[in-house]
């Protein structure tokens, strides 16, 4: 699309760089912003500038926070002995919405995917192991997506954590293969946490 205006072209280009936003949707959003007052557009822009400037990643679990450590990690009522391992923050929020989990989290920041150039060293796996040893964690719940990449990461974590003697469990596979946690309804996701099972592999050491 050529809108015969560099300013409009640039705005649409930036808006369409967002996930799931095509050029037509980007144009609609840009035109909507043009209809807003200057103050509304400045407030909109400032909200994202402040987000980028002041939001951090938790020093322990890598959830988003405005402080050094997130609210969940600081909460003394959450169990220190149970850590739920998730792919990203969206999955953490999905599990929190079920109100069925009262432990802590660890956000890996992705899953192992050679096709995308993502290896174990690109994820927060070493940090997880150090945390388990330091905190004397009793159980790790693997809540990664039911995909080939998710299964590969589950297996890598199983091998990586074998010498820590931590119990490794897997959320129920009532969740369909290929499903992302963020798109699963709260009832199904909550039940999958409660019905978790011991992680098993057919591959021997």
Secondary structure, DSSP 8 states (H G I E B T S, - for coil): ---S-HHHHHHHHHHTTSTT--HHHHHHHHHHHHHS-HHHHHHHHHHHHHHHHH-EE-TTT--EESSSS-HHHH-TTS-SSEEEEESSHHHHHHHHTTT---SEEEE-SS--BGGGTB-GGGTTHHHHHHHHHHHT--EEEE---SSHHHHHHHHHHHHHTGGGT-EEEE--TTS-TT--GGGS-HHHHHHHHHT-EE---S---
